[in-house]
Amino acid sequence: MRVGLAGIGKMGAAIAARLHETGSDVVVWNRSPEKAIATGLPVADSPDQLAGQCDIILSCLFDETAANTVYHGADGLVHGADGKLFIEMSTLRPEVQRSLATTIKNAGGAFIECPVGGTTGPARAGQLIGLVGGEVADLERARPILEKLCRRIEHMGPTGSGALAKLAINLPLVVFWQALGEAFALARPLGKDPEWMIQLFTETAGGANVLKVKAPAVAAALEGNPDVAATFDIDSMRKDLRMMRSEAAALGVALPLASQTLAVFDEAAAVGLGSRDCAYAPAYWASRTGDRTPPD
């Protein structure tokens, strides 16, 4: 069984490496060919060629625009979809996942969504959490591949359910980064070493699970180190927050914390931090001066 992967960003590259290392026959495609070539794996020339060469196709794409282009474009995945199984792993709105599923099914393929909890480190270790939307039979067909990537696989319901669950679990995470920055701004008069403070937070009820793996990166960012490698950058958090607000509006739900956090992250991006790791979000607010409140 040959597995294709469309989208070789940080997460896609980690997934491709994990699948290859665990014995899968993997072919990759990326809009920027050099990223695909850098994996050392066979490279397809186009999405439809990737689908034509593989039995199962995973996609890990940045946003709705990228997903629509890769699936619906003139050389999109849909043109090689007949008889194939697609596992869509991007963080997208539920309605986008439902649209992709309809497109693939109309072309004779099968489709599940499986956005994941976790970043590149858990992907390489097979420790992601898979949030699946789609038919149970299609999930069972995908399970041998997903079990190489995920320590936990949850069937959330029909297509779109996985996307909604992913937005929900990401919301407290992205808001936490802003809360942590505010906490450090409040504690600034203490004059404590950032690494010491992070370790203290990690051992308290106020420290989220993410600090267990991100504490060194946050401490480095607080100390002004500009070289923390980005695993989940501020621009990606902004994208997710915008999707959360859009989905909430469609559901008639208010997300005041998400809205305020997005305003702060927009401000951070405006001063050049958009491509920086999420660890720089609390560092930005902790070092920010003045009492300006970002607009909603």
The 8 nearest C-alpha neighbors of each residue, nearest first, counted from 0:
[[1, 54, 2, 24, 53, 23, 55, 25],
 [2, 0, 53, 24, 54, 25, 3, 55],
 [1, 3, 25, 55, 53, 56, 24, 54],
 [4, 2, 56, 26, 27, 53, 25, 57],
 [3, 5, 57, 27, 58, 56, 28, 6],
 [6, 4, 58, 28, 29, 27, 57, 59],
 [7, 5, 29, 59, 60, 11, 8, 58],
 [8, 6, 11, 12, 29, 35, 34, 9],
 [7, 9, 11, 10, 12, 6, 34, 60],
 [10, 8, 12, 11, 13, 7, 119, 230],
 [11, 9, 13, 119, 12, 8, 14, 118],
 [10, 12, 7, 8, 14, 13, 9, 59],
 [11, 13, 7, 15, 9, 10, 14, 8],
 [12, 14, 10, 16, 11, 15, 123, 119],
 [15, 13, 11, 17, 16, 12, 122, 18],
 [14, 16, 12, 18, 17, 13, 11, 19],
 [17, 15, 19, 13, 14, 18, 20, 12],
 [18, 16, 14, 123, 20, 19, 15, 13],
 [17, 19, 21, 15, 23, 20, 16, 14],
 [20, 18, 23, 16, 22, 21, 17, 25],
 [19, 21, 17, 18, 22, 16, 23, 15],
 [22, 20, 18, 19, 23, 17, 147, 16],
 [21, 23, 19, 20, 18, 24, 17, 25],
 [22, 24, 19, 18, 25, 21, 2, 1],
 [23, 25, 1, 2, 19, 22, 0, 26],
 [24, 26, 2, 3, 23, 1, 19, 27],
 [27, 25, 3, 41, 42, 40, 2, 4],
 [28, 26, 4, 42, 3, 5, 43, 35],
 [29, 27, 5, 43, 42, 35, 6, 4],
 [28, 30, 6, 31, 7, 35, 32, 5],
 [29, 31, 32, 28, 6, 45, 7, 35],
 [30, 32, 29, 33, 34, 35, 28, 7],
 [33, 31, 35, 34, 29, 30, 36, 28],
 [32, 34, 36, 35, 31, 37, 29, 30],
 [35, 33, 37, 32, 36, 31, 7, 29],
 [34, 36, 32, 33, 37, 29, 38, 28],
 [35, 37, 33, 38, 34, 39, 32, 42],
 [36, 38, 34, 39, 35, 33, 40, 32],
 [39, 37, 40, 36, 35, 12, 34, 16],
 [38, 40, 37, 36, 41, 35, 42, 16],
 [39, 41, 38, 26, 42, 27, 25, 36],
 [42, 40, 26, 27, 43, 39, 25, 36],
 [41, 43, 27, 26, 28, 40, 35, 44],
 [44, 42, 49, 28, 45, 48, 27, 26],
 [43, 45, 48, 42, 28, 46, 49, 32],
 [46, 44, 48, 47, 43, 49, 74, 28],
 [47, 45, 76, 49, 75, 48, 74, 50],
 [46, 48, 76, 79, 50, 75, 49, 74],
 [47, 49, 51, 45, 46, 50, 43, 52],
 [50, 48, 46, 43, 52, 47, 51, 3],
 [51, 49, 79, 47, 53, 48, 52, 76],
 [50, 52, 79, 48, 49, 53, 47, 80],
 [51, 53, 49, 50, 48, 54, 1, 3],
 [54, 52, 1, 50, 2, 3, 55, 51],
 [53, 55, 83, 1, 2, 0, 84, 56],
 [56, 54, 84, 2, 53, 85, 83, 3],
 [57, 55, 3, 85, 2, 4, 86, 84],
 [56, 58, 86, 4, 87, 85, 3, 5],
 [59, 57, 5, 87, 4, 88, 6, 60],
 [58, 60, 89, 6, 88, 11, 5, 87],
 [61, 59, 89, 6, 62, 66, 58, 65],
 [62, 60, 65, 89, 59, 63, 90, 66],
 [61, 63, 65, 64, 60, 66, 91, 90],
 [62, 64, 66, 65, 67, 91, 95, 61],
 [65, 63, 67, 66, 62, 68, 61, 69],
 [64, 66, 68, 62, 63, 67, 69, 60],
 [67, 65, 63, 69, 68, 64, 70, 60],
 [66, 68, 70, 64, 71, 65, 69, 63],
 [69, 67, 72, 65, 71, 66, 70, 64],
 [70, 68, 75, 66, 67, 72, 71, 65],
 [69, 71, 75, 76, 67, 68, 77, 72],
 [70, 72, 75, 67, 68, 69, 77, 73],
 [73, 71, 75, 68, 74, 69, 70, 67],
 [72, 74, 75, 71, 78, 68, 47, 69],
 [75, 73, 72, 47, 46, 45, 76, 78],
 [76, 74, 72, 70, 69, 47, 71, 46],
 [75, 77, 47, 70, 46, 78, 79, 50],
 [78, 76, 80, 79, 75, 70, 103, 71],
 [79, 77, 76, 47, 80, 75, 74, 106],
 [80, 78, 51, 50, 47, 77, 76, 81],
 [79, 81, 77, 108, 83, 78, 106, 82],
 [82, 80, 107, 108, 83, 106, 79, 78],
 [83, 81, 108, 107, 80, 84, 109, 54],
 [84, 82, 108, 80, 54, 81, 55, 109],
 [83, 85, 109, 55, 110, 108, 56, 54],
 [84, 86, 110, 56, 57, 55, 109, 87],
 [87, 85, 57, 111, 112, 110, 56, 88],
 [86, 88, 112, 58, 57, 113, 89, 85],
 [89, 87, 114, 113, 59, 58, 112, 86],
 [90, 88, 59, 60, 114, 91, 87, 61],
 [89, 91, 114, 162, 88, 165, 92, 62],
 [92, 90, 89, 162, 63, 95, 62, 93],
 [91, 93, 95, 94, 162, 242, 96, 163],
 [94, 92, 159, 162, 96, 95, 163, 97],
 [93, 95, 97, 96, 92, 98, 159, 91],
 [96, 94, 98, 97, 93, 92, 99, 91],
 [95, 97, 99, 93, 98, 94, 159, 100],
 [98, 96, 94, 100, 95, 99, 158, 159],
 [97, 99, 95, 101, 100, 96, 94, 102],
 [100, 98, 102, 96, 101, 97, 103, 95],
 [99, 101, 97, 103, 98, 102, 110, 104],
 [100, 102, 104, 98, 99, 103, 105, 97],
 [103, 101, 99, 105, 100, 104, 98, 106],
 [102, 104, 106, 108, 100, 105, 101, 77],
 [103, 105, 108, 107, 101, 106, 102, 109],
 [104, 106, 102, 103, 107, 101, 108, 100],
 [105, 107, 103, 104, 81, 108, 80, 102],
 [108, 106, 81, 104, 105, 82, 80, 103],
 [109, 107, 81, 82, 104, 83, 80, 103],
 [108, 110, 84, 104, 85, 83, 103, 137],
 [111, 109, 85, 100, 84, 86, 103, 108],
 [112, 110, 133, 86, 132, 85, 87, 113],
 [111, 113, 87, 132, 131, 86, 88, 114],
 [112, 114, 131, 88, 130, 129, 87, 115],
 [115, 113, 88, 89, 130, 90, 129, 112],
 [116, 114, 129, 128, 130, 127, 113, 117],
 [115, 117, 128, 127, 129, 118, 114, 165],
 [118, 116, 127, 121, 115, 128, 122, 119],
 [119, 117, 120, 121, 122, 230, 10, 231],
 [118, 120, 122, 10, 121, 13, 123, 230],
 [121, 119, 123, 122, 118, 124, 117, 13],
 [122, 120, 126, 124, 123, 127, 119, 118],
 [123, 121, 119, 125, 120, 124, 127, 14],
 [122, 124, 17, 120, 121, 13, 125, 119],
 [123, 125, 121, 122, 126, 120, 17, 148],
 [126, 124, 148, 149, 122, 147, 123, 121],
 [127, 125, 121, 150, 149, 124, 122, 148],
 [128, 126, 149, 117, 121, 116, 122, 150],
 [129, 127, 116, 151, 115, 149, 152, 150],
 [128, 130, 152, 115, 113, 149, 153, 131],
 [131, 129, 161, 113, 153, 114, 115, 154],
 [132, 130, 113, 154, 161, 112, 155, 153],
 [131, 133, 158, 161, 157, 160, 112, 156],
 [134, 132, 158, 157, 111, 156, 135, 131],
 [133, 135, 137, 136, 138, 157, 111, 132],
 [134, 136, 138, 137, 139, 133, 154, 132],
 [137, 135, 139, 138, 134, 140, 133, 141],
 [138, 136, 140, 134, 139, 135, 141, 111],
 [139, 137, 141, 135, 140, 136, 142, 134],
 [140, 138, 142, 136, 141, 137, 135, 143],
 [139, 141, 137, 138, 142, 136, 143, 84],
 [142, 140, 138, 139, 144, 143, 145, 137],
 [141, 143, 145, 139, 144, 140, 146, 138],
 [144, 142, 146, 145, 141, 147, 140, 139],
 [145, 143, 142, 146, 147, 141, 148, 18],
 [144, 146, 142, 148, 147, 143, 149, 141],
 [145, 147, 149, 148, 143, 144, 142, 150],
 [148, 146, 145, 144, 125, 149, 18, 143],
 [147, 149, 125, 145, 146, 122, 127, 126],
 [150, 148, 127, 126, 125, 146, 128, 151],
 [149, 151, 126, 127, 128, 125, 152, 146],
 [152, 150, 128, 149, 129, 153, 127, 126],
 [151, 153, 129, 128, 130, 149, 154, 150],
 [152, 154, 130, 155, 131, 129, 151, 128],
 [153, 155, 131, 156, 132, 130, 152, 135],
 [154, 156, 160, 132, 131, 161, 153, 130],
 [155, 157, 132, 160, 154, 133, 158, 131],
 [158, 156, 133, 132, 160, 159, 134, 155],
 [157, 159, 132, 133, 160, 97, 112, 96],
 [158, 160, 93, 162, 161, 96, 97, 132],
 [161, 159, 163, 132, 156, 162, 155, 158],
 [160, 162, 132, 130, 131, 164, 163, 159],
 [161, 163, 165, 93, 159, 160, 164, 92],
 [162, 164, 160, 166, 165, 161, 93, 167],
 [163, 165, 167, 161, 162, 166, 160, 168],
 [164, 166, 162, 168, 167, 163, 169, 161],
 [167, 165, 169, 163, 164, 168, 243, 170],
 [166, 168, 164, 165, 170, 169, 163, 171],
 [167, 169, 165, 170, 166, 164, 171, 172],
 [168, 170, 172, 166, 167, 171, 165, 173],
 [169, 171, 172, 167, 173, 168, 174, 166],
 [172, 170, 174, 173, 169, 175, 168, 167],
 [173, 171, 175, 169, 170, 174, 176, 168],
 [172, 174, 175, 176, 170, 171, 169, 236],
 [173, 175, 171, 177, 176, 172, 260, 170],
 [176, 174, 178, 172, 173, 177, 171, 179],
 [177, 175, 179, 174, 173, 281, 178, 280],
 [176, 178, 180, 179, 175, 174, 281, 181],
 [179, 177, 175, 181, 180, 176, 182, 174],
 [178, 180, 182, 176, 177, 181, 281, 175],
 [281, 181, 179, 285, 177, 284, 183, 182],
 [182, 180, 184, 178, 179, 183, 185, 285],
 [183, 181, 179, 185, 180, 184, 178, 186],
 [182, 184, 186, 180, 185, 285, 181, 187],
 [183, 185, 285, 181, 187, 182, 186, 180],
 [184, 186, 182, 183, 187, 181, 188, 285],
 [187, 185, 183, 184, 188, 189, 182, 190],
 [186, 188, 184, 189, 185, 190, 183, 285],
 [189, 187, 190, 186, 185, 191, 184, 183],
 [190, 188, 187, 191, 186, 185, 192, 183],
 [191, 189, 188, 187, 192, 186, 193, 196],
 [190, 192, 189, 193, 196, 195, 187, 188],
 [191, 193, 195, 194, 196, 190, 222, 197],
 [194, 192, 196, 218, 195, 197, 221, 191],
 [193, 195, 218, 197, 196, 192, 198, 215],
 [196, 194, 198, 192, 193, 197, 199, 191],
 [197, 195, 199, 193, 198, 194, 192, 200],
 [198, 196, 200, 194, 199, 195, 201, 193],
 [197, 199, 201, 195, 196, 200, 194, 202],
 [198, 200, 196, 197, 202, 201, 195, 203],
 [201, 199, 206, 197, 203, 202, 198, 196],
 [200, 202, 206, 198, 199, 203, 210, 197],
 [203, 201, 200, 199, 198, 206, 204, 205],
 [204, 202, 200, 205, 201, 206, 199, 207],
 [203, 205, 206, 202, 207, 200, 201, 208],
 [206, 204, 203, 200, 207, 201, 202, 179],
 [207, 205, 201, 200, 204, 203, 210, 208],
 [206, 208, 209, 210, 205, 201, 175, 204],
 [209, 207, 210, 211, 206, 212, 201, 213],
 [208, 210, 211, 207, 212, 213, 214, 172],
 [211, 209, 213, 214, 212, 208, 207, 201],
 [212, 210, 209, 208, 213, 214, 201, 207],
 [211, 213, 210, 209, 214, 215, 208, 216],
 [212, 214, 210, 216, 215, 211, 209, 217],
 [213, 215, 210, 217, 216, 212, 211, 218],
 [216, 214, 218, 217, 213, 219, 194, 212],
 [217, 215, 219, 213, 218, 214, 278, 220],
 [218, 216, 278, 220, 214, 219, 215, 221],
 [219, 217, 194, 221, 215, 193, 220, 216],
 [218, 220, 222, 216, 224, 217, 221, 215],
 [219, 221, 217, 223, 224, 222, 218, 279],
 [222, 220, 282, 218, 223, 219, 217, 193],
 [223, 221, 219, 220, 224, 218, 193, 282],
 [224, 222, 220, 221, 225, 219, 282, 218],
 [223, 225, 220, 219, 226, 222, 227, 221],
 [226, 224, 227, 223, 220, 219, 275, 228],
 [225, 227, 224, 228, 220, 219, 229, 275],
 [228, 226, 225, 216, 229, 276, 224, 220],
 [229, 227, 226, 230, 276, 275, 216, 225],
 [228, 230, 276, 232, 231, 275, 227, 277],
 [229, 231, 276, 232, 228, 118, 119, 9],
 [232, 230, 276, 229, 277, 235, 233, 118],
 [231, 233, 276, 277, 275, 235, 234, 274],
 [232, 234, 273, 236, 277, 235, 275, 274],
 [235, 233, 273, 237, 236, 232, 274, 238],
 [236, 234, 238, 232, 237, 233, 239, 231],
 [235, 237, 233, 239, 238, 234, 240, 173],
 [236, 238, 234, 240, 235, 239, 261, 241],
 [239, 237, 235, 241, 236, 240, 234, 242],
 [240, 238, 236, 242, 241, 237, 243, 235],
 [239, 241, 243, 237, 242, 238, 236, 261],
 [242, 240, 244, 238, 243, 239, 237, 245],
 [243, 241, 245, 239, 240, 244, 246, 92],
 [244, 242, 240, 246, 241, 245, 247, 166],
 [243, 245, 247, 241, 242, 246, 248, 240],
 [246, 244, 242, 248, 247, 243, 241, 249],
 [245, 247, 249, 243, 248, 244, 242, 250],
 [246, 248, 252, 250, 244, 249, 245, 251],
 [249, 247, 251, 245, 250, 246, 252, 244],
 [248, 250, 246, 247, 251, 245, 252, 244],
 [251, 249, 247, 248, 252, 246, 245, 253],
 [250, 252, 248, 249, 247, 253, 246, 245],
 [251, 253, 247, 250, 248, 254, 249, 246],
 [252, 254, 255, 247, 251, 248, 244, 250],
 [255, 253, 257, 256, 258, 252, 244, 247],
 [254, 256, 258, 257, 253, 259, 260, 295],
 [257, 255, 259, 258, 254, 260, 174, 261],
 [256, 258, 260, 254, 255, 259, 261, 240],
 [259, 257, 255, 261, 256, 260, 254, 295],
 [258, 260, 262, 256, 261, 257, 295, 255],
 [261, 259, 257, 263, 262, 258, 256, 174],
 [260, 262, 264, 258, 259, 263, 265, 237],
 [261, 263, 259, 265, 260, 264, 293, 295],
 [264, 262, 266, 260, 265, 261, 293, 267],
 [263, 265, 267, 261, 266, 262, 268, 260],
 [266, 264, 268, 262, 263, 267, 261, 269],
 [265, 267, 263, 269, 264, 268, 262, 270],
 [268, 266, 264, 269, 270, 265, 272, 263],
 [267, 269, 273, 272, 265, 271, 270, 266],
 [268, 270, 266, 267, 271, 265, 272, 273],
 [271, 269, 268, 267, 272, 266, 273, 265],
 [272, 270, 268, 269, 273, 267, 274, 275],
 [271, 273, 268, 275, 267, 274, 270, 233],
 [274, 272, 268, 234, 233, 275, 271, 232],
 [273, 275, 232, 272, 234, 233, 276, 229],
 [276, 274, 232, 272, 273, 229, 233, 279],
 [275, 277, 229, 232, 278, 231, 279, 230],
 [276, 278, 232, 279, 233, 280, 231, 275],
 [279, 277, 217, 276, 280, 216, 220, 281],
 [280, 278, 282, 277, 220, 281, 276, 283],
 [279, 281, 283, 282, 277, 278, 176, 177],
 [180, 282, 280, 284, 283, 176, 177, 279],
 [281, 283, 221, 279, 285, 280, 284, 220],
 [284, 282, 280, 281, 286, 285, 279, 287],
 [283, 285, 287, 180, 281, 286, 282, 181],
 [284, 286, 184, 180, 282, 183, 283, 287],
 [287, 285, 284, 283, 282, 288, 184, 221],
 [288, 286, 284, 285, 283, 289, 184, 282],
 [287, 289, 286, 290, 284, 285, 291, 184],
 [290, 288, 291, 287, 292, 286, 284, 184],
 [289, 291, 292, 288, 287, 293, 284, 184],
 [292, 290, 289, 293, 288, 294, 287, 263],
 [291, 293, 294, 290, 263, 295, 259, 289],
 [294, 292, 262, 263, 291, 295, 259, 266],
 [295, 293, 292, 262, 259, 263, 291, 258],
 [294, 259, 262, 258, 293, 261, 255, 292]]
